Amino acid sequence: MKNILAIILGGGRGTRLEPLTHLRAKPAVPLAGKYRLIDIPVSNCINSGIHKIYVLTQFNSASLNRHISHTYQFSPFTDGFVEILAAQQTPKDSTWFQGTADAVRQYLEAFSNFKVKQFLILSGDHLYRMNYQKFIREHQDSDADMSISVVPVASSRAGDFGLLKINKNGWITDYCEKPKGKALHAMRVDTSVLGLETSKAKKRPYIASMGIYVFNRQTLIDLLTEFSHCTDFGKEIIPQALETCRVKACLHKGYWEDIGTIKSFYQANMNLVKFTHPVFNFFDSRAPIYTRQRFLPPTKCNRSIISKALICEGCIIDNAEIHNSIIGIRTRIHKGCKIEKSLILGADYYQSPEELEDDSKAAKPPLGIGENCHIVKTIVDKNVRIGKNVLLINKNKIRNSDEIIKGVSIKSGIIIVNKNSTIPNGTVV
């Protein structure tokens, strides 16, 4: 694994994850109350013995830069690193990243300086656990030029992914990025060729790319150089590669979720509390997920009822009810509150006594959730101030609305309270 360089793509503007991506890059979006999405691929790399890791980013990268620099610091006696490479203008190229392939191309000279055998290219906004060693060894043993990690998917979601066809030996024969209509139906296959049971194959009749690629060093350099007009791996580079390269499909048998929309983000988090042993398990000591060490105190709970919940460090919960929810770091919940099916992302800091006194004089709610609030199916972003007697319950059963009140929107029936927002006493949504 010392001969592998990992390149994590930070994603575009993340418009489908708005407003969570309004002030941060997609990989910096909080996960499970204390992690960030970027922690998933970086942790998978570290657990796989891959310690040379670059993260390419372009939009709202400040919080991502801060998280990376504070979290991943290898020993000076190793050659390991996790570094951010932001879009930049150079004498050779005055444009920003135009797509996934263009992002890698713009830093290709820097990557080429590493005498590695393969480049591992990953997405920064997926939830899964994978030992990349197995994937890379399968690629090497097959003598492929490029390999793609794949999963079978159902018809209802197939159009959201790059779909492919393979022959009986696992070589990719056709690829189409997010097809619709007749093109989508044409990519339907018998996924039992992947080794699935017949009943499971019927339920998931498409083979989807996970956006996880391994390229032989010279293969990537040649493709990006020869097809300099191609800006995206899925739409352009992979179809071109099929004409000249040996491209292998490698089946991933574990859980995988593309965190691309508010609905998928919410559901992925809720799955963590829905089951005692969720399909994605943070409680795996063999392959831990790493994140920033914050040295927070234990959470304090006074006379509260809590069921099916994740409560992160540094919280104070006073005489409240919490069900099927995730409570992020440094969250303050006052008495009489009831929180159900919600994701509270927490706070970046504690307020000092002086700040709390100033808020009281100004009749401004302090950080956290005030007394006698009822919150249902809501994502409360960081550093939010919610006053007393607030109801966030989607009273009118609205499906989508950009802004119900200042700082509050609804996507797919899920209420979202924007980062740094203030919700006045007695507000009802």
Backbone torsions as a table, in degrees:
resi	resn	phi	psi	omega
1	MET	NA	-10.7	176.2
2	LYS	-69.1	-16.3	-179.4
3	ASN	-96.9	20.9	-179.5
4	ILE	-118.8	134.4	172.0
5	LEU	-112.6	123.2	179.9
6	ALA	-94.4	135.5	178.4
7	ILE	-125.1	113.5	-178.2
8	ILE	-101.2	124.1	-178.7
9	LEU	-85.6	122.3	-174.9
10	GLY	-77.4	-6.2	177.1
11	GLY	87.7	170.1	179.8
12	GLY	-88.1	-141.4	-176.1
13	ARG	-70.9	-20.7	179.4
14	GLY	66.7	39.4	-175.9
15	THR	-62.0	-30.7	-179.2
16	ARG	-72.9	-14.7	176.4
17	LEU	-101.9	8.3	174.7
18	GLU	-61.7	144.0	4.3
19	PRO	-90.8	7.6	179.8
20	LEU	-64.3	-25.6	179.9
21	THR	-101.4	12.5	-179.6
22	HIS	-65.7	-35.2	-177.2
23	LEU	-118.8	6.3	-177.3
24	ARG	-148.7	157.8	174.5
25	ALA	-72.5	156.1	-179.9
26	LYS	-54.4	-45.8	-179.1
27	PRO	-65.1	-15.3	179.7
28	ALA	-90.6	-1.7	179.4
29	VAL	-63.8	131.2	-179.1
30	PRO	-63.4	150.8	-178.8
31	LEU	-139.2	133.2	175.6
32	ALA	56.9	26.7	172.3
33	GLY	84.8	-19.5	-176.3
34	LYS	-142.3	-14.5	-179.0
35	TYR	-99.8	176.4	169.4
36	ARG	-124.1	155.5	-179.5
37	LEU	-57.2	-34.5	-178.9
38	ILE	-63.5	-23.9	-179.6
39	ASP	-63.3	-25.7	-176.9
40	ILE	-67.5	-59.4	-180.0
41	PRO	-65.7	-35.0	179.4
42	VAL	-64.9	-44.4	178.7
43	SER	-63.9	-40.5	176.7
44	ASN	-59.8	-39.6	177.4
45	CYS	-63.2	-49.7	-177.9
46	ILE	-61.1	-44.1	179.7
47	ASN	-67.5	-19.6	178.6
48	SER	-93.6	0.7	179.7
49	GLY	83.1	14.6	178.2
50	ILE	-99.8	115.2	-171.9
51	HIS	-118.6	4.7	173.9
52	LYS	-105.9	105.4	-169.0
53	ILE	-135.2	124.2	172.3
54	TYR	-112.0	144.7	175.7
55	VAL	-119.7	117.7	179.5
56	LEU	-93.4	128.6	-178.0
57	THR	-143.9	160.7	-176.6
58	GLN	-139.3	-40.0	-172.8
59	PHE	-108.8	135.6	173.6
60	ASN	46.4	52.7	-170.7
61	SER	-89.9	-0.4	-173.9
62	ALA	-60.5	-50.1	-177.8
63	SER	-68.5	-32.7	177.2
64	LEU	-67.2	-43.7	176.4
65	ASN	-57.6	-45.1	-178.6
66	ARG	-63.3	-43.7	-179.2
67	HIS	-64.2	-45.5	-179.7
68	ILE	-61.1	-46.8	-176.0
69	SER	-67.0	-32.5	-178.9
70	HIS	-84.5	-17.4	-171.2
71	THR	-103.0	-48.1	-168.0
72	TYR	-109.2	94.8	179.3
73	GLN	-128.0	107.2	-178.5
74	PHE	-81.1	162.9	177.5
75	SER	-61.6	143.2	177.2
76	PRO	-66.3	-11.1	-179.8
77	PHE	-90.8	7.2	174.7
78	THR	-120.8	169.3	176.5
79	ASP	-101.1	18.5	-178.7
80	GLY	-79.8	152.3	178.3
81	PHE	-163.1	155.2	166.5
82	VAL	-128.8	113.9	-173.9
83	GLU	-129.5	146.7	174.9
84	ILE	-88.3	133.6	170.2
85	LEU	-119.3	108.4	-178.3
86	ALA	-89.9	155.8	175.6
87	ALA	-58.1	140.8	-178.2
88	GLN	-148.1	157.8	174.3
89	GLN	-97.5	135.3	-179.0
90	THR	-129.9	167.8	176.1
91	PRO	-58.8	-27.9	-179.9
92	LYS	-83.6	-28.9	-174.6
93	ASP	-147.4	116.0	-176.7
94	SER	-97.7	5.4	-178.3
95	THR	-99.4	158.4	173.3
96	TRP	-80.6	177.7	179.5
97	PHE	-59.5	130.0	-180.0
98	GLN	-98.0	-8.4	-178.7
99	GLY	172.0	-178.2	-175.4
100	THR	-63.3	-46.0	-179.5
101	ALA	-68.1	-38.7	179.6
102	ASP	-65.0	-35.6	178.1
103	ALA	-61.6	-44.3	178.8
104	VAL	-68.9	-39.7	-179.5
105	ARG	-60.4	-40.5	-176.2
106	GLN	-65.7	-22.3	176.5
107	TYR	-111.5	16.4	-175.4
108	LEU	-61.3	-36.3	179.8
109	GLU	-62.3	-41.1	178.7
110	ALA	-66.8	-42.0	179.6
111	PHE	-65.9	-35.6	-177.5
112	SER	-66.7	-20.7	179.6
113	ASN	-69.9	-18.7	177.8
114	PHE	-83.9	128.9	-179.8
115	LYS	-84.9	64.4	-179.8
116	VAL	-104.9	161.0	-178.3
117	LYS	-89.5	-32.8	-178.3
118	GLN	-137.1	153.2	171.0
119	PHE	-109.7	128.0	176.7
120	LEU	-102.9	118.0	-177.3
121	ILE	-109.5	127.2	-172.3
122	LEU	-129.0	159.0	172.8
123	SER	-95.2	148.9	-176.8
124	GLY	-97.5	9.3	-175.4
125	ASP	-133.5	35.5	178.0
126	HIS	-117.3	150.5	178.5
127	LEU	-112.1	114.3	-179.0
128	TYR	-171.5	166.0	172.7
129	ARG	-125.4	126.8	-177.8
130	MET	-145.0	137.6	169.5
131	ASN	-89.9	104.8	-176.1
132	TYR	-66.2	-18.1	178.8
133	GLN	-58.3	-44.9	-179.4
134	LYS	-62.9	-43.3	179.3
135	PHE	-61.5	-47.0	-176.9
136	ILE	-69.5	-37.9	178.4
137	ARG	-66.9	-36.9	176.3
138	GLU	-63.6	-40.0	176.1
139	HIS	-61.7	-47.2	-177.7
140	GLN	-66.7	-41.9	-177.9
141	ASP	-66.3	-28.7	-178.8
142	SER	-83.0	-7.8	-177.5
143	ASP	60.0	37.8	179.3
144	ALA	-83.6	157.9	172.5
145	ASP	-84.9	-32.4	-179.1
146	MET	-149.7	145.6	175.3
147	SER	-132.7	149.2	-179.9
148	ILE	-124.6	129.7	175.0
149	SER	-79.7	132.6	-172.5
150	VAL	-131.5	159.4	174.1
151	VAL	-138.0	148.7	172.7
152	PRO	-78.1	141.6	-178.9
153	VAL	-133.3	158.6	179.6
154	ALA	-79.0	163.3	-178.2
155	SER	-61.2	-34.1	-175.9
156	SER	-63.5	-24.8	-176.5
157	ARG	-115.1	-6.7	-170.9
158	ALA	-57.0	-37.8	-177.2
159	GLY	-67.0	-7.9	-179.7
160	ASP	-88.8	-5.3	-172.7
161	PHE	-125.5	167.4	167.5
162	GLY	-76.6	126.7	-176.2
163	LEU	-110.7	151.0	-176.7
164	LEU	-143.1	161.7	172.9
165	LYS	-118.4	149.8	-179.8
166	ILE	-133.6	159.3	173.2
167	ASN	-90.6	-176.8	-174.1
168	LYS	-65.5	-16.8	179.6
169	ASN	-97.4	2.1	177.0
170	GLY	89.4	6.0	177.1
171	TRP	-82.0	136.4	-176.9
172	ILE	-77.1	127.9	-178.7
173	THR	-108.4	-20.8	-178.1
174	ASP	-152.9	148.6	-179.2
175	TYR	-146.9	138.0	177.5
176	CYS	-143.8	127.3	-176.8
177	GLU	-85.6	116.5	176.1
178	LYS	46.3	60.3	-178.5
179	PRO	-73.0	156.5	178.0
180	LYS	-130.4	157.5	173.4
181	GLY	59.0	-129.1	-177.0
182	LYS	-63.9	-36.0	179.1
183	ALA	-63.3	-37.1	177.5
184	LEU	-65.7	-47.8	-179.0
185	HIS	-61.3	-33.3	-178.9
186	ALA	-66.9	-19.5	-179.1
187	MET	-92.1	3.0	178.5
188	ARG	-69.0	135.3	-177.2
189	VAL	-139.8	170.9	172.1
190	ASP	-89.2	100.7	-174.2
191	THR	-74.9	2.0	173.0
192	SER	-65.2	-16.2	176.2
193	VAL	-63.3	-20.6	176.6
194	LEU	-83.5	-5.7	-178.1
195	GLY	101.2	6.9	178.9
196	LEU	-74.0	150.9	172.6
197	GLU	-65.3	153.9	-175.7
198	THR	-57.6	-41.6	-178.9
199	SER	-64.5	-40.2	178.8
200	LYS	-72.5	-34.9	179.7
201	ALA	-64.5	-35.9	179.4
202	LYS	-67.6	-33.0	179.8
203	LYS	-77.4	-23.4	-177.9
204	ARG	-131.4	79.1	-171.6
205	PRO	-90.1	18.6	178.3
206	TYR	-129.4	148.9	175.7
207	ILE	-107.6	118.4	-175.2
208	ALA	-109.9	141.8	172.5
209	SER	-74.1	137.5	176.9
210	MET	-86.4	-1.1	-175.5
211	GLY	72.8	23.5	178.5
212	ILE	-116.6	115.8	-174.9
213	TYR	-125.7	148.0	166.9
214	VAL	-125.5	126.2	179.8
215	PHE	-113.6	139.8	163.9
216	ASN	-62.5	146.5	-173.3
217	ARG	-51.5	-53.9	-175.4
218	GLN	-70.9	-29.4	178.6
219	THR	-61.8	-46.7	-179.9
220	LEU	-64.9	-44.2	-179.7
221	ILE	-60.5	-44.9	-178.5
222	ASP	-65.1	-44.7	-177.8
223	LEU	-63.3	-45.8	-177.5
224	LEU	-71.3	-27.6	179.2
225	THR	-80.0	-46.4	-177.3
226	GLU	-68.4	-42.3	-178.8
227	PHE	-103.2	62.7	-174.0
228	SER	-67.4	-17.5	178.7
229	HIS	-83.7	-11.8	-177.9
230	CYS	-85.1	128.6	-174.4
231	THR	-108.8	-13.7	-173.8
232	ASP	-129.4	138.6	179.8
233	PHE	-65.6	-52.6	-174.5
234	GLY	-65.7	-46.5	-174.8
235	LYS	-76.3	-30.9	-169.2
236	GLU	-128.6	-51.1	-172.9
237	ILE	-67.0	-44.1	-178.2
238	ILE	-64.7	-47.4	175.3
239	PRO	-57.0	-37.6	177.2
240	GLN	-66.9	-39.3	-178.5
241	ALA	-63.8	-34.0	-178.7
242	LEU	-63.3	-23.6	-178.1
243	GLU	-79.3	-26.3	-173.5
244	THR	-126.3	-13.1	-172.7
245	CYS	-120.5	160.6	172.9
246	ARG	-89.8	111.0	-173.9
247	VAL	-115.4	121.9	-172.8
248	LYS	-106.9	143.2	172.9
249	ALA	-99.5	130.0	179.7
250	CYS	-119.6	119.5	-175.3
251	LEU	-74.3	130.2	171.1
252	HIS	-99.7	120.6	-173.2
253	LYS	-92.8	-8.6	-177.2
254	GLY	-92.7	-171.3	179.3
255	TYR	-71.3	142.9	175.5
256	TRP	-153.8	133.6	179.4
257	GLU	-138.8	129.1	175.6
258	ASP	-85.2	111.5	-178.3
259	ILE	-85.5	74.0	-174.1
260	GLY	-106.7	-15.8	-178.1
261	THR	-132.4	164.8	176.7
262	ILE	-59.2	-41.8	-179.1
263	LYS	-61.8	-46.9	-179.4
264	SER	-68.5	-35.8	176.9
265	PHE	-63.8	-46.7	-179.9
266	TYR	-62.9	-46.4	-176.4
267	GLN	-66.3	-39.1	178.6
268	ALA	-61.6	-38.9	177.3
269	ASN	-70.8	-42.5	-179.3
270	MET	-65.4	-30.3	176.8
271	ASN	-62.4	-25.2	-179.9
272	LEU	-69.3	-25.0	-179.0
273	VAL	-107.5	-14.9	-175.9
274	LYS	-68.1	-36.3	-175.2
275	PHE	-119.4	148.5	175.7
276	THR	-63.1	-40.9	176.8
277	HIS	-120.0	84.1	-176.4
278	PRO	-67.1	162.0	-178.5
279	VAL	-63.9	-33.2	169.4
280	PHE	-105.4	120.1	-170.9
281	ASN	-115.3	114.3	175.2
282	PHE	-73.8	-14.4	-176.7
283	PHE	-92.3	52.2	-179.6
284	ASP	-119.5	101.9	-175.2
285	SER	-70.8	-17.6	-179.5
286	ARG	-77.2	-25.9	-179.4
287	ALA	-143.0	72.3	-176.1
288	PRO	-68.3	154.5	171.9
289	ILE	-98.1	121.3	-175.4
290	TYR	-90.5	152.7	174.3
291	THR	-156.7	-176.4	-176.3
292	ARG	-68.5	134.8	174.3
293	GLN	-82.5	124.6	-174.6
294	ARG	-113.5	-11.8	178.1
295	PHE	55.1	49.7	179.7
296	LEU	-89.5	154.8	177.4
297	PRO	-71.6	165.2	175.6
298	PRO	-63.4	154.0	176.4
299	THR	-71.2	141.0	179.6
300	LYS	-110.2	124.3	178.5
301	CYS	-119.9	123.5	178.9
302	ASN	-113.7	119.4	172.7
303	ARG	46.2	49.1	-176.5
304	SER	-116.4	156.4	175.7
305	ILE	-111.0	119.3	-175.7
306	ILE	-130.8	126.9	177.4
307	SER	-139.6	139.4	179.9
308	LYS	45.9	67.9	-176.4
309	ALA	-144.7	153.8	168.1
310	LEU	-110.4	121.1	179.4
311	ILE	-114.0	114.5	-176.9
312	CYS	-82.7	176.7	-173.6
313	GLU	-68.5	155.6	169.5
314	GLY	76.5	16.3	-178.3
315	CYS	-93.7	157.4	171.2
316	ILE	-127.8	116.4	-176.7
317	ILE	-121.1	118.5	-172.4
318	ASP	-118.3	109.4	172.8
319	ASN	50.9	55.9	-177.3
320	ALA	-128.1	166.8	174.2
321	GLU	-115.8	130.4	-179.8
322	ILE	-132.9	121.8	-178.2
323	HIS	-133.5	134.0	174.9
324	ASN	49.9	49.3	-174.7
325	SER	-141.4	162.6	174.9
326	ILE	-117.7	127.8	-179.1
327	ILE	-111.9	113.2	-175.1
328	GLY	-76.4	175.0	-174.2
329	ILE	-58.9	143.6	174.6
330	ARG	61.9	25.1	179.9
331	THR	-79.6	135.2	176.5
332	ARG	-112.1	118.0	-179.9
333	ILE	-119.6	120.5	-175.6
334	HIS	-88.3	173.0	-171.5
335	LYS	-63.9	149.2	176.0
336	GLY	83.2	2.7	-177.9
337	CYS	-83.2	148.9	173.8
338	LYS	-132.1	121.7	-176.7
339	ILE	-122.5	124.9	-176.6
340	GLU	-133.5	136.9	174.3
341	LYS	48.5	43.5	-174.1
342	SER	-128.3	161.1	179.4
343	LEU	-123.8	108.7	179.5
344	ILE	-102.7	113.7	-171.4
345	LEU	-80.3	-10.4	173.1
346	GLY	92.2	-153.6	-175.2
347	ALA	-140.5	155.6	179.7
348	ASP	-88.3	-9.5	-175.9
349	TYR	-159.7	164.1	170.9
350	TYR	-97.2	145.5	174.2
351	GLN	-81.9	140.8	176.7
352	SER	-78.1	161.9	176.0
353	PRO	-55.3	-35.9	179.6
354	GLU	-66.5	-40.9	178.6
355	GLU	-65.8	-40.3	178.5
356	LEU	-63.9	-38.1	178.9
357	GLU	-67.5	-41.1	177.8
358	ASP	-63.2	-40.3	178.1
359	ASP	-63.0	-39.6	-179.4
360	SER	-64.7	-42.2	179.8
361	LYS	-65.9	-33.9	-179.0
362	ALA	-88.6	5.2	-177.7
363	ALA	55.8	37.6	-179.5
364	LYS	-105.7	130.5	179.6
365	PRO	-60.2	141.5	175.6
366	PRO	-75.4	171.2	175.2
367	LEU	-58.3	138.1	177.9
368	GLY	113.6	-161.7	-175.8
369	ILE	-114.7	121.9	-175.1
370	GLY	-73.4	179.9	-175.7
371	GLU	-65.0	145.5	169.6
372	ASN	58.4	39.6	175.8
373	CYS	-95.9	149.3	175.8
374	HIS	-124.4	118.1	-174.8
375	ILE	-125.6	123.3	-176.8
376	VAL	-132.0	133.1	175.8
377	LYS	46.6	58.7	-174.3
378	THR	-133.8	142.8	169.4
379	ILE	-106.0	114.1	178.6
380	VAL	-103.0	109.7	-177.4
381	ASP	-70.0	-179.8	-172.2
382	LYS	-71.0	152.5	172.5
383	ASN	59.2	35.5	179.7
384	VAL	-90.9	144.1	176.3
385	ARG	-113.0	113.4	179.1
386	ILE	-112.2	122.3	-177.1
387	GLY	-72.5	-167.4	-178.7
388	LYS	-81.9	152.2	172.8
389	ASN	57.1	36.7	178.9
390	VAL	-92.1	135.8	176.9
391	LEU	-115.2	113.2	173.6
392	LEU	-113.4	85.8	-170.4
393	ILE	-131.7	4.6	-175.8
394	ASN	52.5	59.3	-174.4
395	LYS	-54.2	-37.9	-175.8
396	ASN	-95.9	10.5	176.6
397	LYS	54.5	44.9	179.6
398	ILE	-75.9	137.1	-180.0
399	ARG	-85.3	-48.9	-179.3
400	ASN	-144.0	134.0	175.6
401	SER	-157.7	128.3	-176.1
402	ASP	-65.0	-40.7	179.4
403	GLU	-154.9	102.3	176.8
404	ILE	-68.1	-53.3	171.1
405	ILE	-135.2	174.7	-177.8
406	LYS	-58.3	122.6	176.4
407	GLY	85.4	2.8	-177.9
408	VAL	-130.2	126.9	177.4
409	SER	-132.5	172.0	178.3
410	ILE	-132.4	127.3	177.6
411	LYS	-129.2	125.0	180.0
412	SER	54.2	35.5	179.3
413	GLY	78.5	5.9	-179.2
414	ILE	-105.6	124.1	177.4
415	ILE	-74.6	137.7	177.5
416	ILE	-127.8	124.8	176.1
417	VAL	-103.3	118.7	-173.6
418	ASN	-63.7	154.5	176.3
419	LYS	-57.0	138.7	177.0
420	ASN	68.2	13.0	-178.4
421	SER	-79.2	159.1	174.8
422	THR	-122.6	124.0	179.3
423	ILE	-107.9	114.5	-174.7
424	PRO	-65.0	160.9	176.4
425	ASN	-54.4	140.1	173.0
426	GLY	76.2	6.3	178.8
427	THR	-64.7	139.0	177.1
428	VAL	-126.5	124.4	176.2
429	VAL	-122.2	NA	NA
